[in-house]
């Protein structure tokens, strides 16, 4: 039992990104329900939402534009566009700000390889 607790303690100390993969089957979120995908992102769809063939991940590695850090240390992404109507709640901590002040924050998205606020 002690070996398992030691291993669990080691695994809990690792810094990893959150991930969710949905293959050919669908993950169905009922309208009005909520799912917390990371400690920094919650989705609340206005209507039933089916997620199929998609992968969600969260990383603490900031986005680089022209070789310069241009984001906080909390980046979330999907491998395929997610058509979504509802509420998206994004959370961050002071340690995620990466030198930026809260008043400088903008929500940005990637479209055809280019980042846009």
N, CA and C atoms as an extended XYZ file, in Angstrom:
351
Properties=species:S:1:pos:R:3:atomname:S:1:resname:S:1:resid:I:1 pbc="F F F"
N         0.818       -1.195        0.000 N   UNK     1
C         0.000        0.000        0.000 CA  UNK     1
C         0.865        1.264        0.000 C   UNK     1
N         1.963        1.253        0.714 N   UNK     2
C         2.837        2.425        0.759 CA  UNK     2
C         3.407        2.744       -0.608 C   UNK     2
N         3.716        1.724       -1.397 N   UNK     3
C         4.249        1.957       -2.740 CA  UNK     3
C         3.233        2.674       -3.608 C   UNK     3
N         1.969        2.305       -3.483 N   UNK     4
C         0.926        2.953       -4.287 CA  UNK     4
C         0.752        4.401       -3.882 C   UNK     4
N         0.796        4.687       -2.588 N   UNK     5
C         0.649        6.065       -2.129 CA  UNK     5
C         1.824        6.917       -2.578 C   UNK     5
N         3.024        6.358       -2.551 N   UNK     6
C         4.198        7.080       -3.012 CA  UNK     6
C         4.080        7.392       -4.502 C   UNK     6
N         3.650        6.415       -5.295 N   UNK     7
C         3.473        6.620       -6.728 CA  UNK     7
C         2.391        7.656       -6.987 C   UNK     7
N         1.276        7.578       -6.251 N   UNK     8
C         0.207        8.548       -6.422 CA  UNK     8
C         0.699        9.952       -6.074 C   UNK     8
N         1.462       10.080       -4.989 N   UNK     9
C         2.014       11.378       -4.609 CA  UNK     9
C         2.934       11.933       -5.684 C   UNK     9
N         3.754       11.073       -6.294 N   UNK    10
C         4.646       11.499       -7.374 CA  UNK    10
C         3.839       11.949       -8.579 C   UNK    10
N         2.817       11.180       -8.963 N   UNK    11
C         2.010       11.531      -10.126 CA  UNK    11
C         1.260       12.834       -9.909 C   UNK    11
N         0.780       13.072       -8.704 N   UNK    12
C         0.056       14.313       -8.431 CA  UNK    12
C         0.976       15.530       -8.462 C   UNK    12
N         2.267       15.330       -8.273 N   UNK    13
C         3.201       16.451       -8.280 CA  UNK    13
C         3.649       16.837       -9.684 C   UNK    13
N         3.369       16.008      -10.690 N   UNK    14
C         3.775       16.322      -12.057 CA  UNK    14
C         2.903       17.428      -12.629 C   UNK    14
N         3.497       18.306      -13.433 N   UNK    15
C         2.752       19.371      -14.100 CA  UNK    15
C         2.390       18.874      -15.490 C   UNK    15
N         1.115       18.605      -15.702 N   UNK    16
C         0.667       18.086      -16.990 CA  UNK    16
C        -0.497       18.928      -17.481 C   UNK    16
N        -0.763       18.846      -18.781 N   UNK    17
C        -1.908       19.521      -19.356 CA  UNK    17
C        -3.111       18.603      -19.370 C   UNK    17
N        -4.284       19.177      -19.301 N   UNK    18
C        -5.505       18.384      -19.355 CA  UNK    18
C        -5.788       17.998      -20.790 C   UNK    18
N        -6.408       16.829      -20.960 N   UNK    19
C        -6.728       16.362      -22.299 CA  UNK    19
C        -8.066       15.648      -22.295 C   UNK    19
N        -8.779       15.738      -23.396 N   UNK    20
C       -10.021       15.011      -23.617 CA  UNK    20
C       -10.028       14.615      -25.078 C   UNK    20
N       -10.176       13.322      -25.353 N   UNK    21
C       -10.239       12.847      -26.729 CA  UNK    21
C       -11.560       12.139      -26.940 C   UNK    21
N       -12.261       12.511      -28.013 N   UNK    22
C       -13.499       11.851      -28.393 CA  UNK    22
C       -13.288       11.315      -29.795 C   UNK    22
N       -13.461       10.016      -29.981 N   UNK    23
C       -13.245        9.379      -31.278 CA  UNK    23
C       -14.508        9.364      -32.110 C   UNK    23
N       -14.762        8.223      -32.779 N   UNK    24
C       -15.920        8.096      -33.667 CA  UNK    24
C       -17.240        8.212      -32.922 C   UNK    24
N       -17.279        7.769      -31.664 N   UNK    25
C       -18.478        7.952      -30.859 CA  UNK    25
C       -18.579        9.417      -30.479 C   UNK    25
N       -19.673        9.796      -29.897 N   UNK    26
C       -19.874       11.198      -29.534 CA  UNK    26
C       -19.973       11.356      -28.029 C   UNK    26
N       -19.477       12.485      -27.555 N   UNK    27
C       -19.720       12.927      -26.199 CA  UNK    27
C       -20.859       13.925      -26.306 C   UNK    27
N       -21.971       13.642      -25.649 N   UNK    28
C       -23.142       14.512      -25.723 CA  UNK    28
C       -23.242       15.309      -24.432 C   UNK    28
N       -23.251       16.624      -24.568 N   UNK    29
C       -23.482       17.509      -23.432 CA  UNK    29
C       -24.887       18.062      -23.551 C   UNK    29
N       -25.710       17.847      -22.560 N   UNK    30
C       -27.082       18.353      -22.580 CA  UNK    30
C       -27.083       19.865      -22.413 C   UNK    30
N       -27.989       20.524      -23.118 N   UNK    31
C       -28.120       21.965      -22.998 CA  UNK    31
C       -28.339       22.367      -21.549 C   UNK    31
N       -27.617       23.372      -21.088 N   UNK    32
C       -27.737       23.856      -19.724 CA  UNK    32
C       -26.850       23.132      -18.722 C   UNK    32
N       -26.298       21.984      -19.113 N   UNK    33
C       -25.372       21.287      -18.217 CA  UNK    33
C       -23.994       21.930      -18.346 C   UNK    33
N       -23.076       21.560      -17.484 N   UNK    34
C       -21.736       22.128      -17.589 CA  UNK    34
C       -20.706       21.023      -17.501 C   UNK    34
N       -19.580       21.263      -18.172 N   UNK    35
C       -18.446       20.361      -18.087 CA  UNK    35
C       -17.204       21.208      -17.875 C   UNK    35
N       -16.447       20.868      -16.854 N   UNK    36
C       -15.197       21.576      -16.586 CA  UNK    36
C       -14.086       20.784      -17.255 C   UNK    36
N       -13.505       21.357      -18.311 N   UNK    37
C       -12.484       20.669      -19.093 CA  UNK    37
C       -11.107       20.802      -18.475 C   UNK    37
N       -10.846       21.873      -17.798 N   UNK    38
C        -9.593       22.074      -17.072 CA  UNK    38
C        -9.936       22.883      -15.849 C   UNK    38
N        -8.942       23.151      -15.046 N   UNK    39
C        -9.188       24.042      -13.918 CA  UNK    39
C        -9.344       25.474      -14.398 C   UNK    39
N        -9.359       25.685      -15.696 N   UNK    40
C        -9.469       27.034      -16.228 CA  UNK    40
C       -10.504       27.213      -17.318 C   UNK    40
N       -11.292       26.152      -17.631 N   UNK    41
C       -12.273       26.296      -18.700 CA  UNK    41
C       -13.489       25.426      -18.422 C   UNK    41
N       -14.660       26.053      -18.483 N   UNK    42
C       -15.923       25.343      -18.329 CA  UNK    42
C       -16.811       25.686      -19.518 C   UNK    42
N       -17.473       24.682      -20.086 N   UNK    43
C       -18.441       24.886      -21.164 CA  UNK    43
C       -19.843       24.634      -20.623 C   UNK    43
N       -20.776       25.533      -20.965 N   UNK    44
C       -22.191       25.354      -20.636 CA  UNK    44
C       -22.966       25.578      -21.930 C   UNK    44
N       -23.287       24.504      -22.667 N   UNK    45
C       -23.972       24.679      -23.950 CA  UNK    45
C       -25.419       25.135      -23.754 C   UNK    45
N       -25.901       26.006      -24.656 N   UNK    46
C       -27.275       26.477      -24.621 CA  UNK    46
C       -28.235       25.386      -25.097 C   UNK    46
N       -27.742       24.515      -25.958 N   UNK    47
C       -28.534       23.390      -26.472 CA  UNK    47
C       -27.636       22.160      -26.490 C   UNK    47
N       -28.221       20.991      -26.703 N   UNK    48
C       -27.415       19.772      -26.713 CA  UNK    48
C       -26.236       19.929      -27.673 C   UNK    48
N       -25.072       19.476      -27.237 N   UNK    49
C       -23.844       19.600      -28.014 CA  UNK    49
C       -23.221       18.225      -28.157 C   UNK    49
N       -22.985       17.798      -29.397 N   UNK    50
C       -22.301       16.530      -29.666 CA  UNK    50
C       -20.870       16.840      -30.092 C   UNK    50
N       -19.908       16.246      -29.405 N   UNK    51
C       -18.497       16.401      -29.754 CA  UNK    51
C       -18.035       15.066      -30.308 C   UNK    51
N       -17.566       15.066      -31.569 N   UNK    52
C       -17.129       13.838      -32.242 CA  UNK    52
C       -15.791       14.094      -32.917 C   UNK    52
N       -14.910       13.088      -32.910 N   UNK    53
C       -13.605       13.179      -33.578 CA  UNK    53
C       -12.887       14.486      -33.251 C   UNK    53
N       -12.652       14.709      -31.980 N   UNK    54
C       -12.010       15.940      -31.557 CA  UNK    54
C       -11.125       15.662      -30.356 C   UNK    54
N       -10.132       16.506      -30.177 N   UNK    55
C        -9.217       16.380      -29.052 CA  UNK    55
C        -9.028       17.750      -28.424 C   UNK    55
N        -9.286       17.844      -27.137 N   UNK    56
C        -9.108       19.071      -26.376 CA  UNK    56
C        -7.847       18.935      -25.545 C   UNK    56
N        -7.062       20.002      -25.486 N   UNK    57
C        -5.893       19.991      -24.608 CA  UNK    57
C        -5.683       21.372      -24.004 C   UNK    57
N        -4.988       21.381      -22.882 N   UNK    58
C        -4.635       22.617      -22.194 CA  UNK    58
C        -3.149       22.562      -21.934 C   UNK    58
N        -2.492       23.688      -22.121 N   UNK    59
C        -1.043       23.746      -21.945 CA  UNK    59
C        -0.665       25.005      -21.175 C   UNK    59
N         0.433       24.912      -20.432 N   UNK    60
C         0.954       26.099      -19.756 CA  UNK    60
C         2.043       26.776      -20.585 C   UNK    60
N         2.284       26.271      -21.801 N   UNK    61
C         3.273       26.877      -22.696 CA  UNK    61
C         2.615       28.035      -23.448 C   UNK    61
N         3.116       29.250      -23.299 N   UNK    62
C         2.488       30.400      -23.963 CA  UNK    62
C         2.678       30.358      -25.477 C   UNK    62
N         1.811       31.066      -26.163 N   UNK    63
C         1.870       31.200      -27.617 CA  UNK    63
C         2.998       32.158      -27.981 C   UNK    63
N         3.771       31.807      -29.006 N   UNK    64
C         4.823       32.687      -29.512 CA  UNK    64
C         4.398       33.257      -30.856 C   UNK    64
N         4.500       34.549      -31.014 N   UNK    65
C         4.265       35.203      -32.296 CA  UNK    65
C         5.526       35.962      -32.657 C   UNK    65
N         6.076       35.678      -33.829 N   UNK    66
C         7.322       36.297      -34.277 CA  UNK    66
C         8.434       36.135      -33.236 C   UNK    66
N         8.462       34.975      -32.573 N   UNK    67
C         9.503       34.668      -31.609 CA  UNK    67
C         9.323       35.284      -30.238 C   UNK    67
N         8.252       36.044      -30.044 N   UNK    68
C         8.023       36.705      -28.757 CA  UNK    68
C         6.814       36.087      -28.052 C   UNK    68
N         6.898       35.968      -26.738 N   UNK    69
C         5.775       35.455      -25.950 CA  UNK    69
C         4.618       36.429      -26.065 C   UNK    69
N         3.463       35.928      -26.442 N   UNK    70
C         2.327       36.831      -26.633 CA  UNK    70
C         1.059       36.317      -25.957 C   UNK    70
N         1.211       35.458      -24.940 N   UNK    71
C         0.018       34.988      -24.239 CA  UNK    71
C         0.349       34.671      -22.792 C   UNK    71
N        -0.716       34.491      -22.021 N   UNK    72
C        -0.521       34.020      -20.666 CA  UNK    72
C        -0.179       32.532      -20.727 C   UNK    72
N         0.177       31.970      -19.607 N   UNK    73
C         0.586       30.569      -19.565 CA  UNK    73
C        -0.622       29.662      -19.335 C   UNK    73
N        -1.640       29.847      -20.142 N   UNK    74
C        -2.838       29.013      -20.069 CA  UNK    74
C        -3.477       29.028      -21.455 C   UNK    74
N        -3.161       28.047      -22.259 N   UNK    75
C        -3.633       27.979      -23.643 CA  UNK    75
C        -4.481       26.723      -23.793 C   UNK    75
N        -5.706       26.876      -24.288 N   UNK    76
C        -6.587       25.734      -24.525 CA  UNK    76
C        -6.811       25.594      -26.025 C   UNK    76
N        -6.962       24.355      -26.496 N   UNK    77
C        -7.138       24.166      -27.935 CA  UNK    77
C        -7.929       22.896      -28.242 C   UNK    77
N        -8.547       22.904      -29.405 N   UNK    78
C        -9.254       21.756      -29.984 CA  UNK    78
C        -8.556       21.430      -31.301 C   UNK    78
N        -8.499       20.150      -31.688 N   UNK    79
C        -7.889       19.806      -32.967 CA  UNK    79
C        -8.788       20.176      -34.133 C   UNK    79
N       -10.097       20.185      -33.919 N   UNK    80
C       -11.059       20.569      -34.952 CA  UNK    80
C       -11.944       21.677      -34.399 C   UNK    80
N       -12.400       22.582      -35.259 N   UNK    81
C       -13.270       23.656      -34.768 CA  UNK    81
C       -14.491       23.079      -34.054 C   UNK    81
N       -14.878       23.717      -32.989 N   UNK    82
C       -16.045       23.302      -32.218 CA  UNK    82
C       -17.115       24.363      -32.400 C   UNK    82
N       -18.216       23.985      -33.050 N   UNK    83
C       -19.329       24.919      -33.227 CA  UNK    83
C       -20.124       24.882      -31.933 C   UNK    83
N       -20.173       26.017      -31.263 N   UNK    84
C       -20.699       26.055      -29.904 CA  UNK    84
C       -21.525       27.301      -29.677 C   UNK    84
N       -22.697       27.129      -29.071 N   UNK    85
C       -23.519       28.244      -28.617 CA  UNK    85
C       -23.757       28.026      -27.138 C   UNK    85
N       -23.417       29.005      -26.347 N   UNK    86
C       -23.583       28.872      -24.907 CA  UNK    86
C       -22.592       29.749      -24.183 C   UNK    86
N       -22.227       29.325      -22.996 N   UNK    87
C       -21.313       30.081      -22.147 CA  UNK    87
C       -19.993       29.343      -22.024 C   UNK    87
N       -18.910       30.075      -22.214 N   UNK    88
C       -17.568       29.561      -21.988 CA  UNK    88
C       -16.990       30.367      -20.829 C   UNK    88
N       -16.605       29.683      -19.779 N   UNK    89
C       -15.988       30.363      -18.638 CA  UNK    89
C       -14.507       30.030      -18.636 C   UNK    89
N       -13.692       31.069      -18.647 N   UNK    90
C       -12.242       30.915      -18.622 CA  UNK    90
C       -11.720       31.477      -17.304 C   UNK    90
N       -10.857       30.712      -16.664 N   UNK    91
C       -10.281       31.106      -15.391 CA  UNK    91
C        -8.764       31.063      -15.502 C   UNK    91
N        -8.106       31.904      -14.744 N   UNK    92
C        -6.648       31.896      -14.705 CA  UNK    92
C        -6.230       32.330      -13.313 C   UNK    92
N        -4.987       32.084      -12.994 N   UNK    93
C        -4.435       32.529      -11.713 CA  UNK    93
C        -3.382       33.600      -11.982 C   UNK    93
N        -2.997       34.293      -10.949 N   UNK    94
C        -1.967       35.327      -11.096 CA  UNK    94
C        -0.678       34.729      -11.649 C   UNK    94
N        -0.381       33.476      -11.303 N   UNK    95
C         0.850       32.851      -11.798 CA  UNK    95
C         0.788       32.549      -13.293 C   UNK    95
N        -0.423       32.532      -13.899 N   UNK    96
C        -0.573       32.310      -15.338 CA  UNK    96
C        -0.328       33.568      -16.164 C   UNK    96
N        -0.322       34.744      -15.560 N   UNK    97
C        -0.323       36.006      -16.308 CA  UNK    97
C         0.941       36.267      -17.111 C   UNK    97
N         2.037       35.625      -16.781 N   UNK    98
C         3.244       35.693      -17.602 CA  UNK    98
C         3.733       37.132      -17.810 C   UNK    98
N         3.592       37.965      -16.773 N   UNK    99
C         4.071       39.345      -16.866 CA  UNK    99
C         3.037       40.339      -17.361 C   UNK    99
N         1.892       39.867      -17.829 N   UNK   100
C         0.835       40.763      -18.296 CA  UNK   100
C        -0.041       41.192      -17.124 C   UNK   100
N        -0.679       42.349      -17.243 N   UNK   101
C        -1.665       42.771      -16.250 CA  UNK   101
C        -3.042       42.325      -16.736 C   UNK   101
N        -3.979       42.229      -15.830 N   UNK   102
C        -5.329       41.803      -16.206 CA  UNK   102
C        -5.960       42.731      -17.242 C   UNK   102
N        -5.654       44.021      -17.196 N   UNK   103
C        -6.251       44.965      -18.136 CA  UNK   103
C        -5.746       44.763      -19.564 C   UNK   103
N        -4.632       44.046      -19.744 N   UNK   104
C        -4.077       43.788      -21.074 CA  UNK   104
C        -4.649       42.525      -21.714 C   UNK   104
N        -5.394       41.720      -20.965 N   UNK   105
C        -5.858       40.435      -21.473 CA  UNK   105
C        -6.906       40.588      -22.567 C   UNK   105
N        -6.787       39.759      -23.596 N   UNK   106
C        -7.751       39.675      -24.692 CA  UNK   106
C        -7.957       38.204      -24.996 C   UNK   106
N        -9.147       37.843      -25.387 N   UNK   107
C        -9.404       36.486      -25.835 CA  UNK   107
C        -8.989       36.412      -27.299 C   UNK   107
N        -8.142       35.467      -27.645 N   UNK   108
C        -7.676       35.312      -29.025 CA  UNK   108
C        -7.986       33.906      -29.510 C   UNK   108
N        -8.125       33.771      -30.812 N   UNK   109
C        -8.382       32.467      -31.413 CA  UNK   109
C        -7.533       32.334      -32.666 C   UNK   109
N        -7.323       31.101      -33.053 N   UNK   110
C        -6.523       30.850      -34.246 CA  UNK   110
C        -7.463       30.510      -35.400 C   UNK   110
N        -7.284       31.217      -36.514 N   UNK   111
C        -8.119       31.013      -37.698 CA  UNK   111
C        -7.192       30.875      -38.896 C   UNK   111
N        -7.209       29.715      -39.537 N   UNK   112
C        -6.372       29.445      -40.705 CA  UNK   112
C        -4.888       29.695      -40.393 C   UNK   112
N        -4.469       29.334      -39.190 N   UNK   113
C        -3.062       29.460      -38.803 CA  UNK   113
C        -2.664       30.794      -38.246 C   UNK   113
N        -3.540       31.790      -38.308 N   UNK   114
C        -3.236       33.130      -37.798 CA  UNK   114
C        -3.995       33.396      -36.515 C   UNK   114
N        -3.342       34.065      -35.566 N   UNK   115
C        -3.987       34.409      -34.315 CA  UNK   115
C        -4.689       35.766      -34.455 C   UNK   115
N        -5.907       35.860      -33.917 N   UNK   116
C        -6.683       37.105      -33.977 CA  UNK   116
C        -7.364       37.332      -32.635 C   UNK   116
N        -7.382       38.583      -32.150 N   UNK   117
C        -8.098       38.867      -30.897 CA  UNK   117
C        -9.613       38.874      -31.121 C   UNK   117
